[in-house]
Structure formats: structure tokens, C-alpha cells
Amino acid sequence: MNIYNILLSLFIVIDNIYRSCLIVQAILDNEIARSYSWLLEILNKATDKLCLKTILTDANPAISLAISSIMLSALHLYCIWHISQNLQKKLKNKLGSSWDSFIKDFYKTHNILDLQIFEIRFKALLKSYPKAAQYFNKVLYPNRHS
């Protein structure tokens, strides 16, 4: 949200030759799942349910819920830049002086490609930084494959 309490939602697609094109611009007055569901339904209607293969978002739980109920075949991924911004907003003050070591450990964990090793390191991350556990378990871990 901004000082006007409105949200500008932009949908940009990248085609098969890597060109980007802005396909949706919407002004929303809230960030709830119902609003995002409405927006995705309008997109489906306008494109005759053109199948989006991958959707990259900012890890907002409301849009995640809408995507999972409307865009059933799409792979939903979180943008690492937005994740890092959200971590800073949600956890920097909570973690205080351990923030710098936490963020280094987070990126070391994030960059692991082997799922079993990731799970081990993720549990160790939460054990080392219990103040981050609620945010991770509620927001990020359910979509860890992103």
C-alpha cells in the first residue's frame, strides 16, 4: 500500500523469445485473496483462460491463495528479491544483532538445490533463529519449492 491506500497490480508476461509485455494493470483497494481472485478471474475471462505456466510474485499469502484456487496448472514461485525485502521488514527488528548472520545463513540455505540437504539446513536455520520460525513456517515454508 501507499499513502493513498491503493495498490497497483501489474502482470507482465515473458514470451518464448524472452520479450516482456505488460498485460494487466489494476488498481486494488486491498490485498486480500478475494480481490486477487477477482483479478485472476478477469484475466482468465479476457484471455479465454490462456494458461500461464509460471507466476512469480512477492510471497503475499493472499495472492498465493488466489493463484492456488484460480490458476490450478500454474507453477507459483516467489521472487527472491521480494523475499529478501519481506525478510528485512518482518524479521530485522526481531532478530536485532543476529540479523547479519541470519541473512547469510538464509542465503546459504536458499541456494541449496538438493531437497534433503535443504530440509536439514532449513531446520537448522530455524533452530538457530527461533524468532524467525513463525514467519518462515506461515509464509515461506509452505511454498519452499519456489
Backbone hydrogen bonds in HBPLUS format (Angstrom, degrees):
<---DONOR---> <-ACCEPTOR-->    atom                        ^
c    i                          cat <-CA-CA->   ^        H-A-AA   ^      H-
h    n   atom  resd res      DA  || num        DHA   H-A  angle D-A-AA Bond
n    s   type  num  typ     dist DA aas  dist angle  dist       angle   num
A0005-ASN N   A0002-ASN O   2.98 MM   3  5.20 164.2  2.01 113.8 118.4     1
A0007-LEU N   A0028-LEU O   2.74 MM  21  5.02 161.2  1.77 156.8 160.1     2
A0028-LEU N   A0007-LEU O   2.81 MM  21  5.02 162.1  1.84 148.5 153.8     3
A0009-SER N   A0026-ALA O   2.78 MM  17  5.12 173.9  1.78 161.0 163.0     4
A0026-ALA N   A0009-SER O   2.92 MM  17  5.12 150.6  2.01 147.8 155.0     5
A0011-PHE N   A0024-VAL O   3.00 MM  13  4.90 156.3  2.06 136.6 138.2     6
A0023-ILE N   A0011-PHE O   2.86 MM  12  5.74 161.6  1.89 159.3 165.6     7
A0024-VAL N   A0011-PHE O   3.36 MM  13  4.90 155.8  2.42 135.3 134.7     8
A0013-VAL N   A0021-CYS O   2.93 MM   8  5.40 162.8  1.96 152.9 151.1     9
A0021-CYS N   A0013-VAL O   2.88 MM   8  5.40 145.3  2.00 150.2 159.7    10
A0015-ASP N   A0019-ARG O   2.90 MM   4  5.48 156.9  1.95 153.9 156.8    11
A0018-TYR N   A0015-ASP O   3.01 MM   3  5.22 151.2  2.10 119.9 117.8    12
A0035-SER N   A0032-ILE O   3.06 MM   3  5.56 124.8  2.38 110.3 122.9    13
A0036-TYR N   A0032-ILE O   3.22 MM   4  6.61 161.8  2.26 154.6 159.8    14
A0037-SER N   A0033-ALA O   2.74 MM   4  5.91 155.7  1.79 155.4 163.1    15
A0038-TRP N   A0034-ARG O   2.98 MM   4  6.14 158.0  2.03 142.9 148.4    16
A0039-LEU N   A0035-SER O   3.02 MM   4  6.28 157.9  2.07 144.5 150.6    17
A0040-LEU N   A0036-TYR O   2.90 MM   4  6.15 157.4  1.95 150.6 156.1    18
A0041-GLU N   A0037-SER O   2.85 MM   4  6.07 153.2  1.92 150.7 158.6    19
A0042-ILE N   A0038-TRP O   2.95 MM   4  6.21 157.6  2.00 151.5 157.2    20
A0043-LEU N   A0039-LEU O   2.98 MM   4  6.25 154.5  2.05 143.1 150.4    21
A0044-ASN N   A0040-LEU O   2.86 MM   4  6.13 157.9  1.91 146.6 152.5    22
A0045-LYS N   A0041-GLU O   2.88 MM   4  6.14 158.0  1.93 148.9 155.0    23
A0046-ALA N   A0042-ILE O   2.85 MM   4  6.04 161.8  1.88 152.3 157.3    24
A0047-THR N   A0043-LEU O   3.00 MM   4  6.10 141.8  2.15 146.2 155.6    25
A0049-LYS N   A0044-ASN O   2.63 MM   5  4.19 164.1  1.66 140.2 141.7    26
A0048-ASP N   A0045-LYS O   3.43 MM   3  5.17 167.8  2.45  99.8 102.8    27
A0050-LEU N   A0047-THR O   3.11 MM   3  5.23 126.2  2.41  98.7 112.0    28
A0075-LEU N   A0053-LYS O   2.82 MM  22  6.06 173.2  1.82 142.7 143.7    29
A0055-ILE N   A0075-LEU O   2.79 MM  20  6.14 159.5  1.83 157.2 159.4    30
A0077-LEU N   A0055-ILE O   2.80 MM  22  6.08 167.4  1.81 161.0 165.3    31
A0057-THR N   A0077-LEU O   2.97 MM  20  6.48 156.4  2.03 156.9 161.7    32
A0079-CYS N   A0057-THR O   2.87 MM  22  5.80 162.3  1.90 175.5 171.0    33
A0064-SER N   A0060-ASN O   3.08 MM   4  6.31 156.1  2.14 154.3 161.9    34
A0065-LEU N   A0061-PRO O   2.99 MM   4  6.16 155.5  2.05 144.6 149.8    35
A0066-ALA N   A0062-ALA O   3.10 MM   4  6.36 159.4  2.14 144.7 150.2    36
A0067-ILE N   A0063-ILE O   2.87 MM   4  6.03 163.8  1.90 151.4 155.4    37
A0068-SER N   A0064-SER O   3.01 MM   4  6.18 161.4  2.05 147.7 152.8    38
A0069-SER N   A0065-LEU O   3.18 MM   4  6.39 131.3  2.43 139.7 151.4    39
A0069-SER N   A0066-ALA O   3.20 MM   3  5.29 137.3  2.39  97.0 108.7    40
A0070-ILE N   A0066-ALA O   2.91 MM   4  5.98 139.2  2.08 150.1 161.2    41
A0071-MET N   A0067-ILE O   2.90 MM   4  5.03 138.5  2.07 127.0 140.1    42
A0074-ALA N   A0071-MET O   3.18 MM   3  5.55 157.2  2.24 112.9 119.9    43
A0083-ILE N   A0079-CYS O   2.90 MM   4  6.22 155.9  1.95 151.8 159.9    44
A0084-SER N   A0080-ILE O   2.92 MM   4  6.09 162.9  1.95 146.9 150.6    45
A0085-GLN N   A0081-TRP O   3.03 MM   4  6.33 151.8  2.11 144.5 152.5    46
A0086-ASN N   A0082-HIS O   2.83 MM   4  6.05 161.0  1.86 153.2 158.3    47
A0087-LEU N   A0083-ILE O   2.78 MM   4  6.02 156.3  1.84 154.5 161.5    48
A0088-GLN N   A0084-SER O   3.09 MM   4  6.25 158.2  2.14 141.1 146.4    49
A0089-LYS N   A0085-GLN O   3.02 MM   4  6.33 159.1  2.06 147.0 152.7    50
A0090-LYS N   A0086-ASN O   2.80 MM   4  5.90 165.8  1.82 155.9 159.7    51
A0091-LEU N   A0087-LEU O   2.74 MM   4  5.40 155.4  1.80 147.5 153.4    52
A0092-LYS N   A0088-GLN O   3.30 MM   4  4.94 149.8  2.39 115.7 123.1    53
A0095-LEU N   A0091-LEU O   2.83 MM   4  5.91 159.9  1.87 164.6 168.1    54
A0096-GLY N   A0092-LYS O   2.99 MM   4  6.00 134.4  2.20 139.9 151.6    55
A0098-SER N   A0095-LEU O   3.04 MM   3  5.44 156.9  2.10 139.7 134.9    56
A0099-TRP N   A0096-GLY O   3.11 MM   3  5.67 164.4  2.14 121.5 123.4    57
A0102-PHE N   A0098-SER O   2.91 MM   4  6.04 154.5  1.97 152.0 160.5    58
A0103-ILE N   A0099-TRP O   2.88 MM   4  6.14 165.3  1.90 165.5 166.6    59
A0104-LYS N   A0100-ASP O   3.27 MM   4  6.45 156.7  2.33 143.3 149.2    60
A0105-ASP N   A0101-SER O   3.00 MM   4  6.19 161.9  2.03 147.9 153.2    61
A0106-PHE N   A0102-PHE O   2.71 MM   4  5.96 150.8  1.80 153.3 163.2    62
A0107-TYR N   A0103-ILE O   3.08 MM   4  6.29 165.3  2.11 146.3 148.3    63
A0108-LYS N   A0104-LYS O   3.06 MM   4  6.31 154.9  2.12 146.8 154.3    64
A0109-THR N   A0105-ASP O   2.97 MM   4  6.17 152.6  2.05 144.8 152.0    65
A0110-HIS N   A0106-PHE O   2.72 MM   4  5.95 165.8  1.74 157.9 162.6    66
A0111-ASN N   A0107-TYR O   3.09 MM   4  6.04 154.1  2.16 143.6 148.0    67
A0112-ILE N   A0109-THR O   3.19 MM   3  5.65 167.9  2.20 118.8 120.8    68
A0118-PHE N   A0114-ASP O   2.84 MM   4  6.03 158.0  1.89 155.3 162.9    69
A0119-GLU N   A0115-LEU O   2.94 MM   4  6.17 163.2  1.97 151.2 154.2    70
A0120-ILE N   A0116-GLN O   3.19 MM   4  6.44 158.3  2.23 144.9 150.1    71
A0121-ARG N   A0117-ILE O   2.93 MM   4  6.17 168.9  1.94 156.8 159.7    72
A0122-PHE N   A0118-PHE O   2.70 MM   4  5.83 154.2  1.76 156.3 164.8    73
A0123-LYS N   A0119-GLU O   3.05 MM   4  6.19 163.9  2.07 146.0 149.4    74
A0124-ALA N   A0120-ILE O   3.08 MM   4  6.32 155.1  2.15 143.7 151.0    75
A0125-LEU N   A0121-ARG O   2.80 MM   4  6.04 148.0  1.90 144.7 153.7    76
A0126-LEU N   A0122-PHE O   3.01 MM   4  6.36 160.2  2.05 153.7 157.5    77
A0127-LYS N   A0123-LYS O   2.94 MM   4  6.13 149.1  2.04 143.7 153.0    78
A0128-SER N   A0124-ALA O   2.89 MM   4  6.08 152.5  1.97 146.5 153.5    79
A0129-TYR N   A0125-LEU O   2.93 MM   4  6.09 139.4  2.10 142.4 153.9    80
A0132-ALA N   A0129-TYR O   2.94 MM   3  5.67 161.1  1.98 123.6 129.6    81
A0133-ALA N   A0130-PRO O   3.16 MM   3  5.12 152.1  2.24 100.7 109.0    82
A0136-PHE N   A0132-ALA O   3.09 MM   4  6.26 171.6  2.10 162.1 164.8    83
A0137-ASN N   A0133-ALA O   2.79 MM   4  5.86 171.3  1.80 160.6 163.3    84
A0138-LYS N   A0134-GLN O   2.97 MM   4  5.94 150.5  2.06 145.6 153.1    85
A0139-VAL N   A0135-TYR O   2.87 MM   4  5.69 164.9  1.89 150.1 155.2    86
A0141-TYR N   A0136-PHE O   2.63 MM   5  5.51 172.9  1.64 156.8 158.5    87
A0143-ASN N   A0140-LEU O   2.99 MM   3  5.57 146.7  2.10 117.3 127.0    88
A0144-ARG N   A0141-TYR O   3.04 MM   3  4.71 146.8  2.15 122.9 114.7    89
A0146-SER N   A0143-ASN O   2.96 MM   3  5.77 163.3  1.99 126.4 130.1    90
